[in-house]
């Protein structure tokens, strides 16, 4: 489901108990200096991650100051975040001139402990190549290093390296719990482009269908899906970023199933096996 950019007035873009992607939650909050935002998501753990700007965060009496260092855009430095346990009351206050904050969530009932993720704690990996048109960088905000501290939520930032190229290839899916071969994870993306008038295409190809669908994505597009193979591509001359939320049905670790016709290309893309392992 493609959700074109719109003024969401700080209300969830993908709410809890969504009929389309019930295992995920997504909100974008925009604040000016001194403004505050408070929320609770019963039955969903969340992650507060500024796209730009800086905030102070309080989670059930725990305080985290100066979260977020980027000023210009999502290319302007490393991400930071705060993990919020399921159903906990969280409040953040904008301490920069302006801030745009992503809130990512996954369905999970158990109550864990909040914690902050600082820029020097981000787990990064770069893989692919210019020759294979798959060169990209992934910054894991809540990746495998926090496996014991998070329930079902995976949060990352994905960047194409250079202008143009493919991401999410070879085509893969994760819509069926059939361990150990595949897990059922809902997924939500929010796209940004550099320059911001850039664009791309998100493909969605249900298993068994001869032809999939293509969606024209622009700066600020949100894409939420619960099934199908889903590679995407950015037009030549532009860089692409997407904030990625994964929520698992039965476990946090992601196991992808590659489209049989294209699975052999896992062997042709440098570093892709290391990338796959970072989601487990």
C-alpha positions in Angstrom: 0.0 0.0 0.0 1.5 3.3 -1.1 0.7 6.3 1.1 1.7 9.5 -0.7 3.2 12.3 1.4 0.6 14.3 3.3 0.3 16.5 6.4 -0.5 13.8 9.0 -0.8 16.5 11.8 1.4 14.3 14.1 -1.2 11.5 13.9 -0.1 7.9 13.1 0.3 7.0 9.4 0.1 3.3 10.2 -1.8 3.0 13.5 -1.9 0.1 16.0 -4.1 -2.8 15.0 -3.9 -1.7 11.3 -6.0 -4.1 9.1 -3.2 -4.0 6.5 0.0 -4.4 8.6 -1.1 -5.3 12.1 2.4 -6.0 13.4 3.8 -2.5 12.7 3.2 1.1 13.7 4.5 4.3 12.2 4.1 8.0 12.9 5.9 11.1 11.8 5.9 14.0 14.4 7.0 17.5 13.4 7.8 20.0 16.2 9.2 23.5 16.7 11.6 24.4 19.5 9.9 24.0 22.9 7.0 22.0 21.6 6.3 18.6 23.2 4.6 15.4 22.1 3.3 12.6 24.3 2.0 9.2 23.3 1.3 5.6 24.4 0.9 2.5 22.2 -0.8 -0.3 24.1 0.5 -3.7 23.0 3.3 -2.2 20.8 6.9 -1.5 21.6 8.3 1.6 19.8 11.4 3.4 18.8 11.7 7.2 18.8 14.2 8.2 16.0 14.7 11.8 14.9 15.0 12.1 11.1 16.4 15.7 11.8 16.6 17.9 14.8 17.3 17.1 18.5 14.9 16.1 21.3 14.9 15.3 25.0 13.0 12.2 25.8 11.3 10.9 28.9 10.0 7.3 29.2 8.3 6.4 32.5 10.6 8.6 34.5 13.8 7.7 32.6 15.4 10.8 30.8 17.5 10.8 27.7 18.9 14.2 26.6 20.0 15.5 23.2 18.7 12.6 21.1 19.4 13.4 17.4 22.3 15.4 15.9 21.3 15.8 12.2 20.3 19.2 11.0 19.9 19.4 7.2 18.5 16.0 6.3 18.9 12.2 6.8 22.3 12.3 5.1 23.6 14.8 7.7 25.2 12.4 10.2 24.3 9.2 12.0 20.9 8.4 13.6 20.1 8.2 17.3 17.0 6.8 19.0 15.3 5.8 22.2 13.6 2.4 22.7 10.1 2.6 24.4 8.6 -0.5 26.0 5.2 -1.8 25.0 2.5 0.5 26.3 4.9 2.9 28.1 4.1 6.6 28.3 6.7 8.6 26.3 7.2 12.3 25.9 9.7 14.2 23.9 10.5 17.9 23.6 12.1 19.7 20.6 15.4 21.4 21.7 16.5 22.4 18.2 14.8 25.0 16.0 12.8 22.3 14.4 12.6 18.5 14.5 11.1 15.7 12.4 10.7 12.5 14.4 10.0 9.0 13.3 8.2 6.7 15.7 8.5 3.0 14.7 6.6 0.2 16.4 6.0 -3.5 16.4 3.3 -5.5 18.2 4.6 -7.0 21.4 3.0 -7.5 24.8 5.9 -8.1 27.2 7.3 -5.1 29.0 11.1 -4.5 28.6 13.4 -1.7 29.7 13.8 1.6 27.8 17.3 2.6 26.5 19.0 5.1 24.2 20.9 4.3 21.1 23.7 6.9 20.4 25.4 7.6 17.1 28.5 5.6 18.0 26.4 2.6 18.8 24.8 2.3 15.3 25.6 -1.0 13.6 26.5 -0.2 9.9 27.1 -2.4 6.9 27.8 -1.6 3.3 27.4 -4.1 0.5 26.8 -4.6 -3.2 28.7 -2.8 -6.0 28.4 -0.2 -8.7 28.8 -3.0 -11.3 25.8 -4.9 -10.0 23.8 -1.7 -9.5 23.1 -2.8 -5.9 25.5 -0.6 -3.9 24.0 0.5 -0.6 24.6 1.2 3.1 22.4 0.1 6.0 22.5 1.7 9.5 20.8 -0.6 12.0 19.3 1.4 14.8 17.7 -1.6 16.5 19.5 -4.5 14.9 20.9 -7.8 16.1 23.1 -6.2 18.8 19.9 -5.4 20.7 18.3 -8.8 20.3 18.1 -9.4 24.0 16.7 -6.0 24.8 13.9 -5.7 22.1 10.8 -8.0 21.5 9.8 -8.1 17.8 10.9 -4.7 16.4 13.7 -4.2 13.8 14.5 -0.6 12.8 17.1 0.5 10.1 18.0 3.2 7.7 18.9 2.2 4.2 20.8 4.3 1.7 21.7 3.8 -1.9 25.4 4.5 -2.4 25.8 6.8 -5.4 23.1 8.0 -7.8 20.6 5.4 -9.1 20.5 1.7 -8.5 18.5 -1.1 -6.9 17.7 -2.0 -3.3 16.0 -5.1 -1.9 17.3 -7.2 -4.7 17.3 -10.2 -5.3 13.6 -10.0 -4.9 12.6 -11.5 -1.5 9.6 -11.9 0.7 8.8 -12.6 4.4 5.1 -13.2 4.6 4.7 -16.8 5.9 5.8 -18.3 9.2 7.5 -21.5 7.9 10.6 -21.8 10.0 13.4 -22.2 9.4 13.0 -21.1 5.8 10.9 -17.9 6.2 9.3 -15.7 8.8 6.2 -13.5 8.7 7.2 -9.9 9.1 5.1 -6.8 8.2 7.2 -4.0 6.9 6.9 -0.2 6.5 9.1 2.2 4.6 9.4 6.0 4.5 11.4 7.3 1.5 13.6 10.4 1.1 15.5 11.5 -2.0 18.6 13.6 -2.6 17.9 16.1 -4.2 14.4 16.0 -2.8 12.7 16.2 -6.2 14.0 12.7 -7.0 11.9 9.7 -7.4 11.9 5.9 -7.6 9.7 2.8 -8.0 8.6 0.3 -5.4 7.6 -3.0 -6.9 5.3 -5.5 -5.2 5.0 -9.0 -6.7 2.7 -11.4 -4.9 3.8 -15.0 -5.0 2.2 -16.9 -7.9 1.2 -13.8 -9.8 2.7 -13.4 -13.3 2.9 -9.7 -13.0 3.4 -7.5 -10.0 2.6 -3.8 -9.4 4.8 -0.7 -9.6 4.3 2.3 -7.3 5.8 5.8 -8.1 7.5 6.9 -4.9 8.6 10.4 -4.1 10.2 12.3 -1.2 8.0 11.5 1.9 6.2 8.4 0.4 5.3 5.7 2.9 4.9 2.1 1.7 3.3 -0.5 4.0 3.0 -4.2 3.0 2.3 -7.6 4.4 3.1 -9.9 1.5 5.0 -10.3 -1.7 8.4 -9.8 -3.2 9.4 -6.1 -2.9 12.5 -4.7 -4.6 12.8 -1.0 -5.3 14.8 1.3 -7.5 15.9 4.9 -7.6 16.2 6.9 -10.8 19.6 7.8 -12.2 21.0 11.0 -10.8 19.4 10.7 -7.3 20.2 9.1 -4.0 17.5 7.3 -2.1 17.0 6.7 1.6 14.3 4.7 3.4 13.5 4.4 7.1 12.6 0.7 7.6 10.3 -0.9 10.2 9.9 -4.6 10.5 7.5 -6.3 13.0 7.6 -10.1 13.3 4.5 -12.3 14.0 6.3 -14.9 16.1 9.9 -13.7 16.4 12.3 -10.8 15.9 14.8 -12.4 13.6 14.0 -12.0 10.0 14.3 -14.9 7.6 13.9 -13.9 3.9 12.7 -16.2 1.1 14.2 -15.2 -2.3 12.2 -15.4 -5.5 13.4 -18.6 -7.1 14.0 -17.1 -10.5 16.4 -14.6 -9.1 17.8 -16.3 -6.0 21.1 -17.3 -7.7 22.1 -13.6 -7.7 22.7 -13.8 -4.0 26.0 -15.4 -5.2 26.9 -12.4 -7.5 26.4 -9.4 -5.1 29.4 -8.7 -2.9 28.7 -8.7 0.9 25.0 -9.5 0.6 25.2 -12.6 2.8 26.7 -10.5 5.6 23.8 -8.0 5.1 21.2 -10.8 5.4 22.8 -12.1 8.6 22.5 -8.6 10.2 18.7 -9.0 10.2 18.8 -12.3 12.1 
